[in-house]
Amino acid sequence: MVDKLKLTAAMMLLASGVVGYYVLSNEPELWRVVALLAGATLAVATVMQTPTGRSAWMFVKEARVELSKVIWPTRKETIQTTLVVIVLVVLVAVFLWIVDLGLIKGVSILTGRS
């Protein structure tokens, strides 16, 4: 029950930051952004006090570890793959254009509009 109250408080803090951003519409942009960031920061700090927040933080940390294990393609591989995709898109587009022309011609012959 306490965790639900904390999560509700976090949502209200975030909402108050957003509302503060719009309420301060006549103030300089800096104060508006400070209000928004303060609400978001307080909301995150509140969420981090719950098991849900801690498990979400653990997920983010584990995701970063897994991301470091990814073998990213080289620039050459990326360019080659991109070129293959572009060529295939053009080939499929030409094929569909030819099929479309054939269907238009066939329908016009069947309907007697040729």
Secondary structure, DSSP 8 states (H G I E B T S, - for coil): -HHHHHHHHHHHHHHHHHHHHHHTTTS-HHHHHHHHHHHHHHHHHHHTTSHHHHHHHHHHHHHHHHHHT-----HHHHHHHHHHHHHHHHHHHHHHHHHHHHHHHHHHHHHT--
